[in-house]
Amino acid sequence: MNLERRTPPTAMLIAVTMTGPLALNIFQPSMPNMARVFATDYATIQLSLTLFLAGVAVGQLFYGPLSDRFGRRPVLLGGLTLYVLSSLVAMVAPTVEFLILGRIAQALGGCAGMVLTRAMVRDIYTRDRAASVLAYIVMAMAVAPAIAPAIGGYLESWFGWQASFLFVAVFGALVMAAATRWLHETNFQRIEGASLGTMIGIYGRLMRQPVYAGYALSVAFSTGAFFAFIGGAPYVVIELIGASPQDYGIYFILVAVGYMTGSFIAGRLSMRYGVDRMIRLGVAISTVGVVAMIAAAIWLPLSLFGLFAPMGVIAMGNGVSQPSGVSGAVSVDPGVAGSASGLLGFSQMALGGLLTFIIGHALSNSAWQLIIMMAVCTAVGYAAFVHACRSRLRAARATLSEARAGD
């Protein structure tokens, strides 16, 4: 098979990856108003975000092994179909329960692109090169969470909350049509059998590898800081600061620009410095952002700039470190790259869903709960990365000792 034919267009990978983040973020500015429309509290509306993340988490557990067995392309197209249909279902939801069910189905469809693009990149490229390519995809993909809250804020003001779901459905349909035409298969080494037992066995094998677990948890906790923010920031901005949904969407662009900048840096430097150095650099940048957010909370009045500017620095650090963390995880066992990507995505979204649930109930009249949660996520993520590095060093030393003993 010709390499050009096997390599999917980067623009196609970007568009497919954008589907999930677009659906996640676009309706956030509508959440306080939706609580009034459905005559419920903010914590209940928050479930449409929390359970969306749970749906993404669970869905990725199945997409990875299925794509290892049947190929990336057919599994991806099936997910996109579900994404479009469920977006339309959520749009016409008569009750909050119906809305939440539609969001869960939307998540199960949208997560296909998130997990399978990572596997496609790893199918084609080596470890450090994959980190570089993933960084460029993530940089461009950051456009989705950048523009989604802004689009959602204006759609909410002009047409109501249903318009956001219609927008997502139309975008998903366009991506599905383009993927049908231009997306090529990349997995030509299929795993026989796709039973539940096989899937559990593969995941068990991955979780028993401390290097994989360390990289995966490092990515999950760095992503956790972001999910804690998107779970709590709408409440802080609209209820505590007293700003509008449009203000939230506009200031969120600082976060996306920070993430895109970090991803651009990763794309340029990953091949030169390697996975582990890029993760260290990213964590250092994120730590600066956390310290700045704490300092602003102590010495300055609560404000949009004091909240979003430090978050932009944290996002820049995540943009630097996450592509390398993902590449490090899915490269541990390349033969099951789809499953490795799925388990990694599950850990990210399961932790993210848990954190959004906690922060939705913890916030009251202060932003400190949110700030502390983000600081803890950054620290735990770095600890997991250190564990991965030490485990790989121990494994290398053991291999060297065995080789010397054999001589």
Beta strands, then each sheet from edge to edge (+ up, - down):
end
